Amino acid sequence: MSGVRMKIRVLGCDGGLGGERRTVSLRVDDDILIDAGSGAGDLALDEIVRIDHIFLTHSHLDHIALLPMLIDAAAEYRSKPVTVHALPETIVALRECVFDGRLWPDYSAIPSPDAPYFRYSPIAVGTPVTFGERRITPLPARHSVPGVGYQMDSGSAAFVYSGDTTLDERFWAALNRIPELKHLMIECTFLDAHAAIAERSGHMTPALLALGLQRLEKPAEVLIAHMESGREEAMLAEIASHVRGRPFRRLLRGEIFEL
């Protein structure tokens, strides 16, 4: 199947801050963001104004911190609300803890409930959101709070971002059902020595990543992301010690992928 090309720009892909590090945000073409971590702050104002849809993986700050300010920056320049796509549980967290009138104004009801600066759109695992031939499909994830990954599909190839997740059989099974899978952006947050913390917080370690990659039946490019600040080289070395016969590399801020 042929389709329009999709361009994905990595605004941030780190597990923390410091220097050139930015937390996760991906820009899809001119009109979509996947997560709103600190990487989104590098967008120019005119680029922010063109964002019509923001897809969130989950409610943790490193993935949603820039959301209020992105909406605020674009508000007076737009004629229609931004749509924030998220799990129902994530929407509840945003309503109760972010856009609550104390931490930030409730821009889902300002300037008025009928014409707000943004609106919520609940998502469900496995149900795609379509934009012409482009599709964004939530994928299963297992984290310390409800979360998803995303499949970004141009109609001819797919890029998958795992979101924050520990080993989840459903995720790897979903990947194997994507015939056109080209790139896999997968988190690996904690070193093996911190496996107990990884388990409690719902993150991947090199040992768990290796188990997951053993289940992957597709020849996709494997891109490592969301590593702890300052431990990136140690993480890559540990992954190399576990993973055999499957090339991988570190994902870098600023990379562009065309599908």
C-alpha positions as a printed Julia matrix, in Angstrom:
259×3 Matrix{Float64}:
   0.0     0.0    0.0
   1.31    3.41  -0.95
   0.52    6.59   0.92
   1.61   10.09   1.74
   4.97   10.46   3.39
   5.16   11.19   7.08
   8.03   13.12   8.64
   8.9    12.55  12.31
  11.3    14.96  14.0
  12.81   14.03  17.37
  12.53   17.1   19.61
  13.55   15.19  22.73
  14.32   11.58  23.6
  16.17   11.63  26.94
  15.19   10.3   30.33
  16.18   13.53  32.09
  17.71   16.96  31.79
  21.22   18.45  31.73
  23.04   20.26  28.93
  21.64   19.29  25.54
  19.27   16.66  26.95
  15.53   17.07  26.37
  12.67   14.87  27.56
  10.45   13.18  25.04
   8.54   14.97  22.34
   8.15   13.99  18.69
   6.81   16.27  15.96
   4.86   14.48  13.24
   4.68   16.6   10.1
   3.63   20.16  10.99
   0.45   19.46  12.91
   0.99   16.68  15.48
   3.04   16.24  18.65
   3.62   12.96  20.43
   4.2    13.84  24.11
   5.04   17.31  25.35
   8.3    16.94  27.22
  10.95   19.63  27.38
  12.0    18.99  23.76
   8.83   20.74  22.61
  10.2    23.98  24.04
  12.66   24.23  21.16
   9.86   24.78  18.66
   9.52   28.25  17.16
   6.3    30.09  17.93
   4.95   29.66  14.41
   5.64   25.91  14.69
   3.75   25.75  17.98
   0.77   27.56  16.45
   0.54   24.94  13.68
   0.15   22.05  16.15
  -3.46   20.85  15.96
  -3.12   17.54  17.84
  -1.08   16.43  20.86
  -0.97   12.72  21.74
   0.15   11.85  25.28
   1.54    8.5   26.35
   0.83    9.03  30.07
   0.57   11.66  32.78
   4.13   11.91  34.15
   5.71   15.36  34.09
   8.65   14.52  31.84
   6.08   13.77  29.11
   3.47   16.5   29.73
   5.38   19.38  31.36
   5.29   21.7   28.33
   1.63   21.0   27.5
   0.15   23.97  29.45
   2.66   26.42  28.03
   2.33   25.16  24.45
  -1.42   25.72  24.6
  -0.91   29.11  26.22
   1.65   30.21  23.61
  -0.63   29.35  20.68
  -3.97   30.34  22.18
  -4.44   33.85  20.76
  -3.06   32.89  17.33
  -5.44   30.0   16.64
  -9.04   29.95  15.45
  -9.77   26.41  16.68
  -8.86   24.42  19.79
  -5.89   22.06  20.01
  -7.01   18.46  20.49
  -5.26   16.56  23.29
  -5.53   12.8   22.76
  -4.95   10.67  25.86
  -6.2     7.73  27.86
  -9.24    8.52  30.04
  -7.05    8.05  33.14
  -4.54   10.57  31.8
  -7.31   13.05  31.1
  -8.52   12.73  34.7
  -4.97   13.43  35.95
  -4.71   16.52  33.73
  -8.09   17.84  34.89
  -7.39   17.25  38.58
  -3.67   18.05  38.82
  -2.67   20.4   35.98
  -5.57   22.34  34.46
  -7.22   22.69  37.85
  -7.29   26.47  38.16
  -4.48   26.44  40.72
  -1.47   24.98  38.96
  -2.73   26.27  35.58
  -5.99   27.72  34.21
  -8.5    25.26  32.81
  -7.98   26.03  29.15
 -10.46   23.31  28.23
 -13.14   25.8   29.34
 -11.4    29.13  28.55
 -12.3    31.49  26.93
 -15.61   29.55  27.07
 -16.73   25.91  27.28
 -18.04   26.19  23.71
 -14.82   27.71  22.32
 -11.89   26.56  24.49
  -8.19   26.77  23.77
  -8.01   22.97  23.77
 -10.28   19.96  24.05
  -9.76   16.41  25.25
 -10.22   13.36  23.04
 -10.08    9.95  24.81
  -8.1     7.18  23.14
  -8.18    3.4   23.49
  -5.47    0.81  22.88
  -5.74   -0.6   19.37
  -8.12    2.06  18.06
  -6.39    4.24  15.44
  -6.87    7.98  15.04
  -6.76    8.8   11.34
  -5.75   11.91   9.43
  -6.31   11.05   5.79
  -3.91    8.2    5.08
  -1.95    8.86   8.27
  -2.81    6.77  11.31
  -1.72    7.02  14.94
  -2.6     3.92  16.94
  -2.21    3.54  20.73
  -0.26    0.41  21.68
  -0.19   -1.49  25.0
   2.28   -0.42  27.68
   2.86   -1.41  31.32
   4.02    1.49  33.46
   3.47    2.72  37.02
   0.49    4.75  35.77
  -1.82    3.95  32.83
   0.07    4.52  29.6
   0.39    3.65  25.94
   2.93    3.6   23.16
   2.13    4.84  19.66
   2.33    3.45  16.14
   2.74    6.23  13.58
   1.79    4.93  10.15
   2.08    6.82   6.86
   0.27    4.17   4.86
   3.53    2.69   3.58
   5.72    2.38   6.69
   5.43    2.63  10.47
   7.44    4.16  13.32
   6.68    2.87  16.84
   7.43    4.71  20.08
   7.07    2.52  23.16
   6.23    5.26  25.65
   7.32    4.39  29.18
   6.95    0.67  29.75
   8.52   -2.34  31.34
   8.41   -5.73  29.6
   4.9    -6.21  28.25
   4.04   -9.25  26.14
   1.11   -7.38  24.58
   3.42   -4.67  23.22
   5.75   -7.1   21.47
   2.82   -9.09  20.08
   1.39   -5.85  18.68
   4.69   -5.04  16.98
   4.72   -8.41  15.26
   1.33   -7.61  13.73
   2.68   -4.5   11.97
   3.8    -5.66   8.5
   5.41   -2.31   7.59
   7.3    -1.68  10.87
  10.46    0.29  10.0
  11.67    1.94  13.23
  11.24    1.08  16.91
  11.94    3.8   19.48
  12.17    1.86  22.74
  12.8     3.12  26.26
  15.57    1.7   28.46
  15.72    3.81  31.6
  17.61    1.95  34.33
  20.8    -0.1   34.43
  20.5    -3.73  35.49
  21.88   -2.84  38.92
  18.74   -0.76  39.47
  16.31   -3.52  38.45
  14.31   -3.2   41.67
  13.68    0.5   41.02
  12.84   -0.28  37.4
  10.27   -2.86  38.5
   8.59   -0.5   40.96
   8.49    2.36  38.48
   7.53    0.35  35.39
  10.64    0.89  33.28
  12.95   -1.2   31.12
  16.46   -2.43  31.93
  18.97   -3.85  29.42
  18.12   -7.4   30.55
  14.39   -6.8   30.08
  14.95   -5.1   26.74
  16.9    -8.12  25.53
  13.98  -10.37  26.47
  11.63   -8.14  24.55
  13.82   -8.01  21.46
  13.95  -11.81  21.44
  10.19  -11.65  20.8
  10.47   -9.18  17.92
  10.02  -10.91  14.57
  10.44   -7.78  12.43
  13.73   -6.4   11.02
  13.02   -2.9   12.36
  15.72   -0.41  13.29
  15.98   -0.37  17.1
  16.48    3.1   18.61
  17.29    3.37  22.33
  15.71    6.3   24.19
  14.77    7.59  27.65
  18.09    6.68  29.29
  19.08    8.13  32.66
  21.07   11.35  32.39
  24.81   10.69  32.57
  24.48    6.92  32.27
  23.94    6.69  28.53
  27.26    5.06  27.62
  27.0     2.54  30.45
  23.47    1.74  29.33
  24.48    1.12  25.73
  27.34   -1.11  26.88
  24.99   -3.17  29.04
  22.49   -3.52  26.2
  25.31   -4.72  23.93
  26.26   -7.35  26.51
  22.72   -8.79  26.42
  21.55   -8.32  22.84
  22.95  -10.66  20.2
  22.2   -10.55  16.49
  19.99   -7.47  16.67
  21.57   -4.12  15.71
  20.59   -1.12  17.82
  21.74    2.44  18.36
  21.11    5.49  20.49
  18.38    7.81  19.26
  19.51   11.43  19.02
  17.65   14.68  19.41
  17.15   16.4   16.07
  16.93   13.22  13.98
  14.3    13.13  11.25
  12.59    9.99   9.98
  10.57    9.88   6.75
   8.01    7.15   6.18
